[in-house]
């Protein structure tokens, strides 16, 4: 365990009863040892732990490593606990772990199987939508949080093509035991920390793409269910999305309340919203200045990286810049587009159509390139392909493609650029043709061919239409194209 903003607390503790422990209670002066000496069950667990450790040590082939490991556990895990409940939990977990290393351990936990060598149980059990075998206390409270996603990460959780995000969750609810329900759309790591006295009993995380849970104590039960992985709680399309942060009304969250009844046999008490892209939420009461947070480093966020997945979105673009495949576009590149457009139409004795350049998150492609996955919505970009550079491969999502080889502006029909074309905001004065490649949502690709004809006049060159399949991605969060600049006001400095 590790602690954030940890300040030692003074503890006034009166020892009234002596119990069997692995250390001398009369000489104890640490807060943790005082807690153990003052609690009968903890004292017995401490004695049981000592016996388990001694027998594991006797049968160990590397006694030095086990000794160092036990000392580290005492220092970093046991001594990080602030209350009796925490100590009971980590003691039981450590005893169980040591039992796997001692085939002769005689205790209540192993007496029934003392004739067999205990080994780690790594078999993956069938998943069900719930926490079978766990009896939740009557006073347990279910708290929930939802959001579209968190702050972008520089690595991927899966190969969905969507950028991985992280949401840091601070749980501050010391009054009663807490069960969590978390929901996001994008691939998300829920990194959990809690305040002193907060007792997290169980965690459920759900979403459209992969969801991961980090920061929990090793023995805290959790369940993950996503649509992408066909999770156990997604049988009827039930995804605990909480409308991805837009709904905090417990009365209207019908799907989430239904899942809460299945998982925890009670309704959600409160729902908290995760602001898009902010990557942090406080569940429970607001944090006071300097309040302590505790978390576990047993499963750090980086441990969930899918090293076989290509970097998506902004991370993929940054990597391409480091490799010299892309560079940032400038006013000079925008002017090159305007000049090329004017030259093309001057040869036809026509006025150029209104196809303004765009320098918003814009890049110039310098060599062979594959678009990184995830260039949708707010993660879209603008690409300029100079004459002589091959057209990139892959899915450019909601991005704009200014191709100076063919003098065309390409964009998907469900992007802001495509919608602006269809509304006549881009390309006035030139014929357009739309090709729809209908898969799931009817979205398609609009390719604007700037070598077409003046509207209402005979065509000189037939407009080109290029089809690309829709990825079924929602257009939620598509940036506005109302601020597109006209060629005439772009000046080179």
Secondary structure, DSSP 8 states (H G I E B T S, - for coil): -EEES----------------SS-GGG--SHHHHHHHT-HHHHHHHHHHHHHHHHHHHH-S-HHHHHHHHHHHHHHTGGG--SHHHHHHHHHHHHHHHHTT-TT--STTTGGGTTS------------SS-TT----TT-EEEEEEES--EE-SS-SSSSSS--EEEEEEEE--SS-EEEEEEESS-EEEEEEE-TT--EEEEEEEESS-EEEES--TT-EEEEEETTTT-TT-TTS----GGGGT---TTT-HHHHHHHHHHHSS-EEEEEE--TTT-EEEEES---TT--EEE--TT-GGGG--TTS---HHHHHHHHHHTTSEEE--HHHHHHHHHHHHHHHHTTT----B-----TTEEEE-SS-B--S---GGG--EEEE-TTS---BS--TT-EEEETTTTEEEEETTSHHHHHHHTTSS-BTS--EEE---SSS---EEEEETTS--TTS--SS--------------TT----TT---GGG----
